[in-house]
């Protein structure tokens, strides 16, 4: 089966962006507990540079990764940025020194976060920003109004949402143009679940709506939940093609829908090199039916 090599962000807007599939998620570049500096800072910087050299032009980050660690690593490694590079950040959350994740999603909080992203990334406009929903601790419509207000001001080019239900996405679509959706999604875990971070909403519930509206679904935790599963189907396909199970997991995402933009992350240059191979792994129709 042939898979699309590129995907369009903001296809329904005046400023569509064409990016390559795969992207890269920077969260794993931080220290233990997604907090503090990486154990191997030179390797973290090298991964970012190698990613661009490998054709990756979509990076996912957040100012609360670290805190501010991934943003600073990106600017140190890649600034001045290539013309086609899209840096996607997230707002709606912050961290405490005890490594807890807390809501930071009032209009004032969101504005502070955007200003912080502009400063640490050394940019004048955030190309794409996701409002990360923290369910039970937010006024979703009020937060989205603040996002669209900053878009009108020119601080944000494209607005996306993260960790949203179908109802949230439908609400957001009525309020403005939604460029992307970032939800948990992978072969082993496609629907919503509860974990240490609270309610985590699955991509399986919103994928059809994304496809109908030509909105890329950006899956997170696509590999985390694949570890330790008793389902051997991925392993069987990996053995068939003599590749790693990680490559098959990523390739499955690429084949599942042309509107999925995977962003597998890692803090290992060797693992990154393994992950990037997935874009060249072709799965057959029979493979996909087997993995369904």
Order of alpha helices (4+ residues) and beta strands (2+ residues): beta-beta-beta-alpha-beta-alpha-beta-beta-alpha-beta-alpha-beta-alpha-beta-beta-beta-alpha-beta-alpha-alpha-alpha-alpha
